[in-house]
Amino acid sequence: MKNILNKVVLISALAINAQSAVAQQSVQFSQYVFNPLALNTAYAGYRGESYATAMFRKQWSGLEGSPETISASFEFLMPKTDERVAWSVRMLSDKLGPQHTLSATGGYTYRIPMNEDKTKHLAVGLGGGITQYAVDGAAYRYIDENDSKLPVGNTRKIVPDANVGLYYSTPKFYIQSGVNDLLNFKGVSSSYNWNNTVFEAMERRMHVYTGAGVVMNLGESFKLKPSFLWKEDFKGPSSFDFNMFLLIKEVVWVGGSYRTGLEIWDKPGVMNGMQMGDAASVMVEFFPTTRFRIGYSYDITLGKLAPYQNGSHEISIGVGIPNKEKRELSPRYF
């Protein structure tokens, strides 16, 4: 691609390079700690009722063409199944400069009681859907109007997708692992291409999300919840999130997370010296009622991109929908 002058393109290239350094092509959310369904289909039904969630993220604010992401999910706990069966739907819109990705995924989750009083469960989730990749050629400005490397108009490609997950939970801790973009392994490419030119930055790679967390009582009014998440795409440095939250009077969660990259093992094809830029975030989640949640997070980039942007903002809301047969909910902290 030559002679590209548009700032949107330059910003897109910068963002793509930043993503490549991170080795994570999946969308990044900070508030997944309050909506694990965004990463793992097996989470559906954990809350003991149907639940709807929506999130909006503006990444690297102040940077033209920076990512904007909207996510919505709904999990339906099937009645008369003793909280064992849940269905879920996840939808995502992600814009990065002239690039736009849309996806829709449906999931099935079965929760297996692991003790007699049914306080411990192992959940298994399976899902499938489609992803649409699009490039808006009108967003580019160039000197050579007949540049064959640039798409003309808004062009699209649709590919299938699948995911699988496990989620083990007790009243005090959880362990989970989920695999997204399952079909994007070697030999099955979802890369967008135009006129035999491959836009590799749009390729969605298979990702594995593995994590655990625990809740600890600090008295009648306070609970502490540390957790971590390991994000792996097997192509670059592994990404780790370390989270810490304090629950105050069962109404407000306050805390934050630190994100960094670690080289756990040698990976073929990884450039020497590739590093992941560190980031930190602060979050607050407020429960006006037991079934309504609103959250906000602010991310601070600590890498080389920091001087060029004003941080990332993320807003989320969640609404619980009780089943007709549902008894009073026991506290669910994950």
ZAKOLRO-969992 format. One line per 3 residues: number of its first residue (from 0); their letters; for each residue x, y, z of C-alpha. Coordinates in steps of 0.25 Angstrom, whole numbers, plus 5000, padded with zeros to 4 digits. Layout:
BEGIN
NUM) a) X:Y:Z  ...
This chain:
BEGIN
0) mkn) 5000:5000:5000  5006:5013:4996  5005:5028:4997
3) iln) 4994:5028:5008  4992:5041:5014  4979:5040:5022
6) kvv) 4981:5042:5037  4971:5031:5039  4980:5021:5032
9) lis) 4992:5026:5040  4985:5024:5053  4980:5010:5049
12) ala) 4994:5006:5045  4999:5011:5059  4987:5003:5066
15) ina) 4990:4991:5058  5005:4991:5061  5001:4993:5076
18) qsa) 4992:4981:5075  5002:4973:5068  5012:4976:5079
21) vaq) 5002:4971:5089  4999:4959:5081  4985:4960:5084
24) qsv) 4975:4962:5072  4962:4959:5081  4955:4971:5086
27) qfs) 4960:4976:5100  4950:4979:5111  4954:4983:5125
30) qyv) 4941:4980:5132  4940:4965:5128  4942:4962:5143
33) fnp) 4928:4966:5144  4923:4959:5131  4931:4947:5129
36) lal) 4921:4942:5118  4929:4952:5109  4941:4942:5110
39) nta) 4934:4929:5113  4921:4923:5109  4921:4913:5121
42) yag) 4918:4925:5130  4904:4926:5125  4894:4923:5137
45) yrg) 4904:4925:5148  4896:4936:5154  4884:4927:5156
48) esy) 4875:4936:5147  4874:4941:5133  4883:4953:5131
51) ata) 4886:4964:5120  4898:4972:5119  4903:4984:5110
54) mfr) 4917:4990:5109  4923:5002:5102  4938:5004:5101
57) kqw) 4945:5016:5095  4960:5012:5094  4971:5022:5093
60) sgl) 4962:5034:5094  4967:5047:5087  4974:5038:5076
63) egs) 4967:5039:5063  4962:5026:5057  4964:5019:5071
66) pet) 4956:5006:5074  4941:5008:5078  4934:4995:5083
69) isa) 4920:4992:5086  4917:4978:5093  4903:4972:5097
72) sfe) 4900:4959:5103  4888:4952:5108  4888:4939:5116
75) flm) 4874:4931:5118  4874:4921:5130  4864:4910:5125
78) pkt) 4853:4908:5135  4850:4895:5142  4864:4890:5139
81) der) 4869:4892:5154  4879:4903:5148  4886:4893:5140
84) vaw) 4883:4898:5126  4885:4912:5120  4885:4918:5106
87) svr) 4893:4931:5102  4895:4941:5091  4907:4950:5089
90) mls) 4908:4961:5079  4920:4970:5076  4923:4983:5068
93) dkl) 4937:4987:5067  4942:4999:5059  4957:5003:5057
96) gpq) 4959:5014:5046  4953:5008:5033  4952:4994:5039
99) htl) 4939:4989:5045  4936:4975:5051  4923:4970:5054
102) sat) 4920:4957:5061  4908:4949:5066  4910:4936:5074
105) ggy) 4900:4927:5081  4903:4917:5092  4898:4905:5101
108) tyr) 4903:4903:5115  4901:4891:5124  4904:4892:5139
111) ipm) 4907:4880:5147  4905:4880:5162  4918:4875:5169
114) ned) 4913:4873:5183  4900:4869:5190  4896:4883:5194
117) ktk) 4898:4888:5180  4908:4900:5184  4919:4895:5174
120) hla) 4917:4894:5159  4925:4890:5147  4919:4897:5135
123) vgl) 4922:4893:5120  4919:4903:5109  4919:4901:5094
126) ggg) 4916:4912:5084  4916:4916:5069  4913:4928:5061
129) itq) 4918:4937:5049  4928:4949:5048  4927:4959:5038
132) yav) 4940:4967:5034  4939:4980:5026  4948:4991:5021
135) dga) 4942:5004:5016  4951:5009:5005  4944:5023:5005
138) ayr) 4952:5025:5018  4965:5025:5010  4972:5037:5003
141) yid) 4983:5034:4994  4991:5041:4982  4989:5030:4972
144) end) 4974:5028:4970  4976:5015:4963  4984:5009:4974
147) skl) 4980:4994:4973  4984:4991:4987  4973:4999:4993
150) pvg) 4958:4994:4994  4947:5001:4986  4935:5005:4995
153) ntr) 4931:4997:5007  4935:4982:5004  4932:4970:5014
156) kiv) 4935:4956:5017  4927:4947:5026  4933:4935:5033
159) pda) 4928:4924:5043  4933:4924:5057  4932:4915:5069
162) nvg) 4936:4915:5084  4936:4905:5096  4938:4907:5111
165) lyy) 4939:4901:5125  4935:4908:5138  4936:4902:5152
168) stp) 4931:4910:5163  4928:4910:5178  4923:4921:5188
171) kfy) 4938:4925:5190  4946:4923:5178  4945:4919:5163
174) iqs) 4954:4914:5152  4951:4915:5137  4956:4913:5123
177) gvn) 4950:4918:5110  4954:4917:5096  4949:4927:5086
180) dll) 4951:4928:5071  4952:4913:5071  4952:4911:5056
183) nfk) 4964:4921:5053  4975:4911:5054  4986:4908:5044
186) gvs) 4980:4905:5031  4967:4912:5033  4969:4927:5031
189) ssy) 4958:4938:5034  4968:4949:5028  4961:4960:5020
192) nwn) 4967:4961:5006  4965:4970:4994  4970:4968:4980
195) ntv) 4980:4958:4985  4985:4967:4996  4983:4961:5010
198) fea) 4980:4970:5022  4987:4962:5032  4984:4972:5043
201) mer) 4969:4968:5043  4972:4953:5045  4965:4947:5057
204) rmh) 4974:4937:5064  4969:4926:5073  4970:4931:5088
207) vyt) 4970:4923:5101  4966:4930:5114  4969:4924:5127
210) gag) 4967:4930:5140  4963:4928:5155  4958:4937:5166
213) vvm) 4955:4936:5181  4946:4944:5190  4950:4947:5205
216) nlg) 4942:4952:5216  4949:4965:5223  4937:4967:5233
219) esf) 4922:4969:5232  4923:4980:5222  4935:4977:5213
222) klk) 4940:4966:5204  4953:4965:5196  4953:4958:5182
225) psf) 4967:4956:5176  4967:4949:5162  4976:4947:5150
228) lwk) 4974:4944:5135  4984:4938:5125  4981:4942:5111
231) edf) 4988:4933:5100  4988:4933:5085  5001:4925:5084
234) kgp) 5007:4935:5074  5013:4946:5083  5016:4949:5098
237) ssf) 5006:4944:5107  4997:4954:5114  4993:4954:5128
240) dfn) 4983:4962:5136  4984:4963:5151  4971:4969:5158
243) mfl) 4968:4973:5172  4954:4978:5176  4947:4982:5189
246) lik) 4933:4980:5192  4926:4990:5201  4913:4987:5208
249) evv) 4909:4978:5196  4906:4991:5188  4919:4996:5182
252) wvg) 4932:4989:5176  4944:4998:5175  4958:4993:5170
255) gsy) 4966:4992:5158  4975:4983:5150  4989:4983:5144
258) rtg) 4992:4977:5130  5006:4972:5125  5012:4962:5116
261) lei) 5021:4951:5119  5030:4941:5111  5026:4928:5117
264) wdk) 5032:4919:5106  5039:4921:5092  5029:4923:5081
267) pgv) 5034:4921:5066  5032:4933:5058  5032:4943:5069
270) mng) 5041:4955:5066  5052:4957:5076  5050:4967:5086
273) mqm) 5035:4967:5084  5028:4973:5097  5014:4976:5101
276) gda) 5012:4990:5106  5007:4990:5121  4994:4996:5125
279) asv) 4986:4999:5138  4972:5002:5140  4963:5007:5151
282) mve) 4948:5002:5153  4936:5004:5160  4923:4996:5160
285) ffp) 4910:5001:5167  4898:4992:5170  4886:5002:5172
288) ttr) 4878:4989:5174  4881:4975:5175  4878:4972:5160
291) fri) 4883:4985:5154  4898:4988:5152  4905:5000:5145
294) gys) 4920:5001:5144  4931:5010:5139  4946:5008:5137
297) ydi) 4958:5016:5132  4970:5010:5126  4984:5016:5126
300) tlg) 4994:5012:5115  5008:5011:5121  5015:5008:5108
303) kla) 5020:5016:5096  5006:5020:5092  5003:5027:5105
306) pyq) 5008:5041:5100  4998:5041:5088  4985:5038:5095
309) ngs) 4977:5041:5107  4973:5027:5113  4962:5018:5110
312) hei) 4948:5019:5116  4938:5007:5118  4924:5007:5122
315) sig) 4915:4995:5125  4901:4992:5130  4895:4979:5135
318) vgi) 4881:4975:5138  4876:4962:5145  4863:4956:5140
321) pnk) 4857:4947:5151  4850:4934:5147  4836:4932:5151
324) ekr) 4839:4920:5159  4852:4927:5165  4854:4927:5180
327) els) 4862:4938:5186  4876:4939:5181  4888:4935:5189
330) pry) 4900:4944:5187  4908:4942:5175  4922:4949:5175
333) f) 4928:4945:5162
